[in-house]
Amino acid sequence: MKASEIRKMSTDEIHTELDNVREELMKLRFQTATGELTDFNRIRVTRRNIARLVTLLAERDRDEVSN
């Protein structure tokens, strides 16, 4: 997911997406522990998506406070 796509979303949609991506990361970690996961790159991509979502939420919070 690109930052430009996230910026088009509402704050509630971002929170929902963040919950979904965090749940996906948890499932990937379980798959790693049980030996089911073959594409370990998905963990890195998922972590970066979480970071993007959190960063853009913080950016919006800063903009609301400054206005």
PyMOL Python script that loads the backbone (N, CA, C, O; Angstrom):
from pymol import cmd

cmd.read_pdbstr("""\
ATOM      1  N   MET A   1       0.845  -1.169   0.000  1.00  0.00           N
ATOM      2  CA  MET A   1       0.000   0.000   0.000  1.00  0.00           C
ATOM      3  C   MET A   1       0.896   1.238   0.000  1.00  0.00           C
ATOM      4  O   MET A   1       1.818   1.351   0.807  1.00  0.00           O
ATOM      5  N   LYS A   2       0.616   2.144  -0.898  1.00  0.00           N
ATOM      6  CA  LYS A   2       1.413   3.355  -1.025  1.00  0.00           C
ATOM      7  C   LYS A   2       0.875   4.456  -0.118  1.00  0.00           C
ATOM      8  O   LYS A   2      -0.300   4.462   0.247  1.00  0.00           O
ATOM      9  N   ALA A   3       1.756   5.383   0.238  1.00  0.00           N
ATOM     10  CA  ALA A   3       1.363   6.489   1.109  1.00  0.00           C
ATOM     11  C   ALA A   3       0.289   7.341   0.451  1.00  0.00           C
ATOM     12  O   ALA A   3      -0.600   7.852   1.133  1.00  0.00           O
ATOM     13  N   SER A   4       0.358   7.500  -0.866  1.00  0.00           N
ATOM     14  CA  SER A   4      -0.660   8.300  -1.561  1.00  0.00           C
ATOM     15  C   SER A   4      -2.039   7.654  -1.457  1.00  0.00           C
ATOM     16  O   SER A   4      -3.048   8.354  -1.371  1.00  0.00           O
ATOM     17  N   GLU A   5      -2.086   6.332  -1.464  1.00  0.00           N
ATOM     18  CA  GLU A   5      -3.360   5.630  -1.296  1.00  0.00           C
ATOM     19  C   GLU A   5      -3.900   5.827   0.116  1.00  0.00           C
ATOM     20  O   GLU A   5      -5.105   5.981   0.314  1.00  0.00           O
ATOM     21  N   ILE A   6      -3.007   5.819   1.086  1.00  0.00           N
ATOM     22  CA  ILE A   6      -3.420   5.970   2.483  1.00  0.00           C
ATOM     23  C   ILE A   6      -3.932   7.388   2.731  1.00  0.00           C
ATOM     24  O   ILE A   6      -4.898   7.581   3.469  1.00  0.00           O
ATOM     25  N   ARG A   7      -3.297   8.364   2.123  1.00  0.00           N
ATOM     26  CA  ARG A   7      -3.722   9.758   2.316  1.00  0.00           C
ATOM     27  C   ARG A   7      -5.139  10.006   1.814  1.00  0.00           C
ATOM     28  O   ARG A   7      -5.815  10.912   2.302  1.00  0.00           O
ATOM     29  N   LYS A   8      -5.595   9.221   0.856  1.00  0.00           N
ATOM     30  CA  LYS A   8      -6.951   9.364   0.318  1.00  0.00           C
ATOM     31  C   LYS A   8      -8.008   8.772   1.252  1.00  0.00           C
ATOM     32  O   LYS A   8      -9.200   9.043   1.102  1.00  0.00           O
ATOM     33  N   MET A   9      -7.564   7.963   2.218  1.00  0.00           N
ATOM     34  CA  MET A   9      -8.487   7.301   3.136  1.00  0.00           C
ATOM     35  C   MET A   9      -8.858   8.225   4.290  1.00  0.00           C
ATOM     36  O   MET A   9      -8.114   9.143   4.636  1.00  0.00           O
ATOM     37  N   SER A  10     -10.028   7.962   4.880  1.00  0.00           N
ATOM     38  CA  SER A  10     -10.419   8.713   6.068  1.00  0.00           C
ATOM     39  C   SER A  10      -9.659   8.148   7.270  1.00  0.00           C
ATOM     40  O   SER A  10      -9.068   7.071   7.192  1.00  0.00           O
ATOM     41  N   THR A  11      -9.682   8.878   8.364  1.00  0.00           N
ATOM     42  CA  THR A  11      -8.972   8.454   9.565  1.00  0.00           C
ATOM     43  C   THR A  11      -9.536   7.139  10.096  1.00  0.00           C
ATOM     44  O   THR A  11      -8.782   6.273  10.540  1.00  0.00           O
ATOM     45  N   ASP A  12     -10.846   6.990  10.050  1.00  0.00           N
ATOM     46  CA  ASP A  12     -11.460   5.735  10.514  1.00  0.00           C
ATOM     47  C   ASP A  12     -11.044   4.565   9.635  1.00  0.00           C
ATOM     48  O   ASP A  12     -10.795   3.468  10.134  1.00  0.00           O
ATOM     49  N   GLU A  13     -10.970   4.792   8.339  1.00  0.00           N
ATOM     50  CA  GLU A  13     -10.536   3.738   7.423  1.00  0.00           C
ATOM     51  C   GLU A  13      -9.088   3.345   7.691  1.00  0.00           C
ATOM     52  O   GLU A  13      -8.730   2.171   7.596  1.00  0.00           O
ATOM     53  N   ILE A  14      -8.265   4.318   8.022  1.00  0.00           N
ATOM     54  CA  ILE A  14      -6.860   4.032   8.325  1.00  0.00           C
ATOM     55  C   ILE A  14      -6.763   3.187   9.600  1.00  0.00           C
ATOM     56  O   ILE A  14      -5.983   2.236   9.659  1.00  0.00           O
ATOM     57  N   HIS A  15      -7.552   3.534  10.611  1.00  0.00           N
ATOM     58  CA  HIS A  15      -7.545   2.746  11.848  1.00  0.00           C
ATOM     59  C   HIS A  15      -7.996   1.314  11.578  1.00  0.00           C
ATOM     60  O   HIS A  15      -7.420   0.369  12.117  1.00  0.00           O
ATOM     61  N   THR A  16      -9.012   1.150  10.756  1.00  0.00           N
ATOM     62  CA  THR A  16      -9.497  -0.188  10.416  1.00  0.00           C
ATOM     63  C   THR A  16      -8.428  -0.968   9.664  1.00  0.00           C
ATOM     64  O   THR A  16      -8.185  -2.138   9.962  1.00  0.00           O
ATOM     65  N   GLU A  17      -7.797  -0.333   8.702  1.00  0.00           N
ATOM     66  CA  GLU A  17      -6.740  -0.983   7.924  1.00  0.00           C
ATOM     67  C   GLU A  17      -5.554  -1.350   8.829  1.00  0.00           C
ATOM     68  O   GLU A  17      -4.951  -2.412   8.670  1.00  0.00           O
ATOM     69  N   LEU A  18      -5.232  -0.474   9.765  1.00  0.00           N
ATOM     70  CA  LEU A  18      -4.140  -0.744  10.699  1.00  0.00           C
ATOM     71  C   LEU A  18      -4.443  -1.990  11.538  1.00  0.00           C
ATOM     72  O   LEU A  18      -3.564  -2.825  11.754  1.00  0.00           O
ATOM     73  N   ASP A  19      -5.675  -2.111  12.006  1.00  0.00           N
ATOM     74  CA  ASP A  19      -6.063  -3.306  12.762  1.00  0.00           C
ATOM     75  C   ASP A  19      -5.928  -4.561  11.906  1.00  0.00           C
ATOM     76  O   ASP A  19      -5.438  -5.590  12.370  1.00  0.00           O
ATOM     77  N   ASN A  20      -6.369  -4.465  10.651  1.00  0.00           N
ATOM     78  CA  ASN A  20      -6.299  -5.619   9.754  1.00  0.00           C
ATOM     79  C   ASN A  20      -4.856  -6.024   9.466  1.00  0.00           C
ATOM     80  O   ASN A  20      -4.538  -7.213   9.444  1.00  0.00           O
ATOM     81  N   VAL A  21      -3.995  -5.056   9.249  1.00  0.00           N
ATOM     82  CA  VAL A  21      -2.602  -5.352   8.930  1.00  0.00           C
ATOM     83  C   VAL A  21      -1.880  -5.914  10.150  1.00  0.00           C
ATOM     84  O   VAL A  21      -1.039  -6.803  10.014  1.00  0.00           O
ATOM     85  N   ARG A  22      -2.195  -5.408  11.332  1.00  0.00           N
ATOM     86  CA  ARG A  22      -1.590  -5.952  12.551  1.00  0.00           C
ATOM     87  C   ARG A  22      -2.022  -7.396  12.775  1.00  0.00           C
ATOM     88  O   ARG A  22      -1.226  -8.226  13.215  1.00  0.00           O
ATOM     89  N   GLU A  23      -3.285  -7.695  12.470  1.00  0.00           N
ATOM     90  CA  GLU A  23      -3.766  -9.064  12.587  1.00  0.00           C
ATOM     91  C   GLU A  23      -3.052  -9.969  11.577  1.00  0.00           C
ATOM     92  O   GLU A  23      -2.704 -11.108  11.890  1.00  0.00           O
ATOM     93  N   GLU A  24      -2.841  -9.453  10.371  1.00  0.00           N
ATOM     94  CA  GLU A  24      -2.121 -10.219   9.353  1.00  0.00           C
ATOM     95  C   GLU A  24      -0.691 -10.517   9.814  1.00  0.00           C
ATOM     96  O   GLU A  24      -0.195 -11.622   9.598  1.00  0.00           O
ATOM     97  N   LEU A  25      -0.028  -9.548  10.443  1.00  0.00           N
ATOM     98  CA  LEU A  25       1.325  -9.766  10.948  1.00  0.00           C
ATOM     99  C   LEU A  25       1.326 -10.842  12.024  1.00  0.00           C
ATOM    100  O   LEU A  25       2.231 -11.675  12.069  1.00  0.00           O
ATOM    101  N   MET A  26       0.333 -10.830  12.877  1.00  0.00           N
ATOM    102  CA  MET A  26       0.249 -11.845  13.920  1.00  0.00           C
ATOM    103  C   MET A  26       0.109 -13.238  13.297  1.00  0.00           C
ATOM    104  O   MET A  26       0.751 -14.189  13.744  1.00  0.00           O
ATOM    105  N   LYS A  27      -0.729 -13.355  12.267  1.00  0.00           N
ATOM    106  CA  LYS A  27      -0.916 -14.642  11.587  1.00  0.00           C
ATOM    107  C   LYS A  27       0.376 -15.086  10.912  1.00  0.00           C
ATOM    108  O   LYS A  27       0.715 -16.270  10.928  1.00  0.00           O
ATOM    109  N   LEU A  28       1.097 -14.133  10.317  1.00  0.00           N
ATOM    110  CA  LEU A  28       2.366 -14.476   9.674  1.00  0.00           C
ATOM    111  C   LEU A  28       3.382 -14.972  10.694  1.00  0.00           C
ATOM    112  O   LEU A  28       4.153 -15.890  10.413  1.00  0.00           O
ATOM    113  N   ARG A  29       3.384 -14.366  11.876  1.00  0.00           N
ATOM    114  CA  ARG A  29       4.301 -14.814  12.928  1.00  0.00           C
ATOM    115  C   ARG A  29       3.971 -16.225  13.387  1.00  0.00           C
ATOM    116  O   ARG A  29       4.872 -17.022  13.647  1.00  0.00           O
ATOM    117  N   PHE A  30       2.684 -16.537  13.487  1.00  0.00           N
ATOM    118  CA  PHE A  30       2.286 -17.896  13.845  1.00  0.00           C
ATOM    119  C   PHE A  30       2.695 -18.881  12.760  1.00  0.00           C
ATOM    120  O   PHE A  30       3.154 -19.985  13.056  1.00  0.00           O
ATOM    121  N   GLN A  31       2.530 -18.484  11.518  1.00  0.00           N
ATOM    122  CA  GLN A  31       2.934 -19.361  10.418  1.00  0.00           C
ATOM    123  C   GLN A  31       4.437 -19.596  10.428  1.00  0.00           C
ATOM    124  O   GLN A  31       4.900 -20.692  10.112  1.00  0.00           O
ATOM    125  N   THR A  32       5.194 -18.576  10.788  1.00  0.00           N
ATOM    126  CA  THR A  32       6.646 -18.732  10.883  1.00  0.00           C
ATOM    127  C   THR A  32       6.993 -19.722  11.996  1.00  0.00           C
ATOM    128  O   THR A  32       7.853 -20.586  11.822  1.00  0.00           O
ATOM    129  N   ALA A  33       6.331 -19.591  13.117  1.00  0.00           N
ATOM    130  CA  ALA A  33       6.618 -20.458  14.265  1.00  0.00           C
ATOM    131  C   ALA A  33       6.273 -21.917  13.974  1.00  0.00           C
ATOM    132  O   ALA A  33       6.952 -22.826  14.451  1.00  0.00           O
ATOM    133  N   THR A  34       5.222 -22.138  13.194  1.00  0.00           N
ATOM    134  CA  THR A  34       4.809 -23.510  12.890  1.00  0.00           C
ATOM    135  C   THR A  34       5.486 -24.060  11.641  1.00  0.00           C
ATOM    136  O   THR A  34       5.314 -25.232  11.306  1.00  0.00           O
ATOM    137  N   GLY A  35       6.255 -23.221  10.952  1.00  0.00           N
ATOM    138  CA  GLY A  35       6.969 -23.676   9.766  1.00  0.00           C
ATOM    139  C   GLY A  35       6.154 -23.661   8.496  1.00  0.00           C
ATOM    140  O   GLY A  35       6.586 -24.216   7.486  1.00  0.00           O
ATOM    141  N   GLU A  36       4.987 -23.040   8.514  1.00  0.00           N
ATOM    142  CA  GLU A  36       4.118 -22.998   7.334  1.00  0.00           C
ATOM    143  C   GLU A  36       4.486 -21.899   6.349  1.00  0.00           C
ATOM    144  O   GLU A  36       4.200 -22.016   5.158  1.00  0.00           O
ATOM    145  N   LEU A  37       5.117 -20.837   6.831  1.00  0.00           N
ATOM    146  CA  LEU A  37       5.404 -19.676   5.992  1.00  0.00           C
ATOM    147  C   LEU A  37       6.603 -19.952   5.097  1.00  0.00           C
ATOM    148  O   LEU A  37       7.659 -20.379   5.564  1.00  0.00           O
ATOM    149  N   THR A  38       6.422 -19.699   3.800  1.00  0.00           N
ATOM    150  CA  THR A  38       7.520 -19.898   2.856  1.00  0.00           C
ATOM    151  C   THR A  38       8.036 -18.567   2.314  1.00  0.00           C
ATOM    152  O   THR A  38       9.200 -18.470   1.927  1.00  0.00           O
ATOM    153  N   ASP A  39       7.185 -17.541   2.283  1.00  0.00           N
ATOM    154  CA  ASP A  39       7.580 -16.229   1.768  1.00  0.00           C
ATOM    155  C   ASP A  39       7.819 -15.288   2.948  1.00  0.00           C
ATOM    156  O   ASP A  39       6.903 -14.603   3.404  1.00  0.00           O
ATOM    157  N   PHE A  40       9.053 -15.263   3.434  1.00  0.00           N
ATOM    158  CA  PHE A  40       9.385 -14.467   4.611  1.00  0.00           C
ATOM    159  C   PHE A  40       9.396 -12.973   4.311  1.00  0.00           C
ATOM    160  O   PHE A  40       9.382 -12.160   5.235  1.00  0.00           O
ATOM    161  N   ASN A  41       9.421 -12.608   3.053  1.00  0.00           N
ATOM    162  CA  ASN A  41       9.386 -11.191   2.665  1.00  0.00           C
ATOM    163  C   ASN A  41       8.058 -10.549   3.056  1.00  0.00           C
ATOM    164  O   ASN A  41       7.997  -9.338   3.269  1.00  0.00           O
ATOM    165  N   ARG A  42       7.005 -11.340   3.151  1.00  0.00           N
ATOM    166  CA  ARG A  42       5.693 -10.799   3.522  1.00  0.00           C
ATOM    167  C   ARG A  42       5.721 -10.167   4.905  1.00  0.00           C
ATOM    168  O   ARG A  42       5.003  -9.198   5.151  1.00  0.00           O
ATOM    169  N   ILE A  43       6.529 -10.692   5.807  1.00  0.00           N
ATOM    170  CA  ILE A  43       6.629 -10.120   7.147  1.00  0.00           C
ATOM    171  C   ILE A  43       7.194  -8.710   7.054  1.00  0.00           C
ATOM    172  O   ILE A  43       6.672  -7.787   7.680  1.00  0.00           O
ATOM    173  N   ARG A  44       8.251  -8.540   6.282  1.00  0.00           N
ATOM    174  CA  ARG A  44       8.878  -7.222   6.144  1.00  0.00           C
ATOM    175  C   ARG A  44       7.923  -6.230   5.483  1.00  0.00           C
ATOM    176  O   ARG A  44       7.818  -5.084   5.919  1.00  0.00           O
ATOM    177  N   VAL A  45       7.237  -6.662   4.445  1.00  0.00           N
ATOM    178  CA  VAL A  45       6.290  -5.788   3.756  1.00  0.00           C
ATOM    179  C   VAL A  45       5.152  -5.386   4.691  1.00  0.00           C
ATOM    180  O   VAL A  45       4.728  -4.230   4.694  1.00  0.00           O
ATOM    181  N   THR A  46       4.666  -6.321   5.471  1.00  0.00           N
ATOM    182  CA  THR A  46       3.576  -6.044   6.409  1.00  0.00           C
ATOM    183  C   THR A  46       4.025  -5.067   7.489  1.00  0.00           C
ATOM    184  O   THR A  46       3.277  -4.159   7.851  1.00  0.00           O
ATOM    185  N   ARG A  47       5.242  -5.242   8.009  1.00  0.00           N
ATOM    186  CA  ARG A  47       5.757  -4.318   9.025  1.00  0.00           C
ATOM    187  C   ARG A  47       5.903  -2.913   8.453  1.00  0.00           C
ATOM    188  O   ARG A  47       5.618  -1.932   9.140  1.00  0.00           O
ATOM    189  N   ARG A  48       6.338  -2.809   7.221  1.00  0.00           N
ATOM    190  CA  ARG A  48       6.473  -1.493   6.605  1.00  0.00           C
ATOM    191  C   ARG A  48       5.113  -0.845   6.356  1.00  0.00           C
ATOM    192  O   ARG A  48       4.975   0.373   6.470  1.00  0.00           O
ATOM    193  N   ASN A  49       4.114  -1.651   6.019  1.00  0.00           N
ATOM    194  CA  ASN A  49       2.759  -1.105   5.862  1.00  0.00           C
ATOM    195  C   ASN A  49       2.244  -0.559   7.192  1.00  0.00           C
ATOM    196  O   ASN A  49       1.609   0.495   7.231  1.00  0.00           O
ATOM    197  N   ILE A  50       2.516  -1.271   8.268  1.00  0.00           N
ATOM    198  CA  ILE A  50       2.113  -0.786   9.594  1.00  0.00           C
ATOM    199  C   ILE A  50       2.802   0.540   9.880  1.00  0.00           C
ATOM    200  O   ILE A  50       2.171   1.477  10.368  1.00  0.00           O
ATOM    201  N   ALA A  51       4.074   0.623   9.584  1.00  0.00           N
ATOM    202  CA  ALA A  51       4.821   1.862   9.831  1.00  0.00           C
ATOM    203  C   ALA A  51       4.250   3.020   9.008  1.00  0.00           C
ATOM    204  O   ALA A  51       4.141   4.138   9.510  1.00  0.00           O
ATOM    205  N   ARG A  52       3.888   2.762   7.756  1.00  0.00           N
ATOM    206  CA  ARG A  52       3.291   3.816   6.923  1.00  0.00           C
ATOM    207  C   ARG A  52       1.974   4.312   7.512  1.00  0.00           C
ATOM    208  O   ARG A  52       1.728   5.516   7.591  1.00  0.00           O
ATOM    209  N   LEU A  53       1.135   3.367   7.922  1.00  0.00           N
ATOM    210  CA  LEU A  53      -0.164   3.739   8.479  1.00  0.00           C
ATOM    211  C   LEU A  53       0.005   4.556   9.757  1.00  0.00           C
ATOM    212  O   LEU A  53      -0.663   5.575   9.934  1.00  0.00           O
ATOM    213  N   VAL A  54       0.884   4.120  10.641  1.00  0.00           N
ATOM    214  CA  VAL A  54       1.103   4.828  11.902  1.00  0.00           C
ATOM    215  C   VAL A  54       1.684   6.217  11.647  1.00  0.00           C
ATOM    216  O   VAL A  54       1.300   7.188  12.299  1.00  0.00           O
ATOM    217  N   THR A  55       2.607   6.304  10.699  1.00  0.00           N
ATOM    218  CA  THR A  55       3.235   7.587  10.378  1.00  0.00           C
ATOM    219  C   THR A  55       2.208   8.576   9.846  1.00  0.00           C
ATOM    220  O   THR A  55       2.202   9.740  10.245  1.00  0.00           O
ATOM    221  N   LEU A  56       1.344   8.124   8.951  1.00  0.00           N
ATOM    222  CA  LEU A  56       0.347   9.034   8.394  1.00  0.00           C
ATOM    223  C   LEU A  56      -0.715   9.416   9.415  1.00  0.00           C
ATOM    224  O   LEU A  56      -1.256  10.520   9.358  1.00  0.00           O
ATOM    225  N   LEU A  57      -1.020   8.520  10.347  1.00  0.00           N
ATOM    226  CA  LEU A  57      -1.933   8.891  11.435  1.00  0.00           C
ATOM    227  C   LEU A  57      -1.299   9.964  12.315  1.00  0.00           C
ATOM    228  O   LEU A  57      -1.972  10.916  12.709  1.00  0.00           O
ATOM    229  N   ALA A  58      -0.031   9.820  12.621  1.00  0.00           N
ATOM    230  CA  ALA A  58       0.668  10.821  13.424  1.00  0.00           C
ATOM    231  C   ALA A  58       0.733  12.152  12.684  1.00  0.00           C
ATOM    232  O   ALA A  58       0.606  13.217  13.289  1.00  0.00           O
ATOM    233  N   GLU A  59       0.930  12.082  11.390  1.00  0.00           N
ATOM    234  CA  GLU A  59       0.958  13.292  10.570  1.00  0.00           C
ATOM    235  C   GLU A  59      -0.377  14.027  10.641  1.00  0.00           C
ATOM    236  O   GLU A  59      -0.415  15.252  10.757  1.00  0.00           O
ATOM    237  N   ARG A  60      -1.465  13.275  10.570  1.00  0.00           N
ATOM    238  CA  ARG A  60      -2.793  13.891  10.666  1.00  0.00           C
ATOM    239  C   ARG A  60      -3.025  14.482  12.045  1.00  0.00           C
ATOM    240  O   ARG A  60      -3.614  15.556  12.167  1.00  0.00           O
ATOM    241  N   ASP A  61      -2.571  13.799  13.079  1.00  0.00           N
ATOM    242  CA  ASP A  61      -2.727  14.320  14.443  1.00  0.00           C
ATOM    243  C   ASP A  61      -1.964  15.646  14.602  1.00  0.00           C
ATOM    244  O   ASP A  61      -2.475  16.588  15.207  1.00  0.00           O
ATOM    245  N   ARG A  62      -0.757  15.712  14.065  1.00  0.00           N
ATOM    246  CA  ARG A  62       0.024  16.931  14.137  1.00  0.00           C
ATOM    247  C   ARG A  62      -0.686  18.065  13.402  1.00  0.00           C
ATOM    248  O   ARG A  62      -0.706  19.199  13.879  1.00  0.00           O
ATOM    249  N   ASP A  63      -1.269  17.760  12.244  1.00  0.00           N
ATOM    250  CA  ASP A  63      -1.970  18.790  11.465  1.00  0.00           C
ATOM    251  C   ASP A  63      -3.205  19.293  12.201  1.00  0.00           C
ATOM    252  O   ASP A  63      -3.513  20.484  12.143  1.00  0.00           O
ATOM    253  N   GLU A  64      -3.917  18.404  12.894  1.00  0.00           N
ATOM    254  CA  GLU A  64      -5.105  18.811  13.640  1.00  0.00           C
ATOM    255  C   GLU A  64      -4.725  19.692  14.824  1.00  0.00           C
ATOM    256  O   GLU A  64      -5.417  20.665  15.123  1.00  0.00           O
ATOM    257  N   VAL A  65      -3.647  19.362  15.486  1.00  0.00           N
ATOM    258  CA  VAL A  65      -3.218  20.127  16.655  1.00  0.00           C
ATOM    259  C   VAL A  65      -2.742  21.527  16.241  1.00  0.00           C
ATOM    260  O   VAL A  65      -3.022  22.511  16.926  1.00  0.00           O
ATOM    261  N   SER A  66      -2.031  21.604  15.130  1.00  0.00           N
ATOM    262  CA  SER A  66      -1.489  22.884  14.704  1.00  0.00           C
ATOM    263  C   SER A  66      -2.561  23.805  14.136  1.00  0.00           C
ATOM    264  O   SER A  66      -2.372  25.021  14.092  1.00  0.00           O
ATOM    265  N   ASN A  67      -3.681  23.240  13.703  1.00  0.00           N
ATOM    266  CA  ASN A  67      -4.771  24.083  13.171  1.00  0.00           C
ATOM    267  C   ASN A  67      -5.671  24.479  14.264  1.00  0.00           C
ATOM    268  O   ASN A  67      -6.650  25.188  14.032  1.00  0.00           O
TER     269      ASN A  67
END
""", "prot")
cmd.dss("prot")
cmd.show_as("cartoon", "prot")
cmd.util.cbc("prot")
cmd.orient("prot")
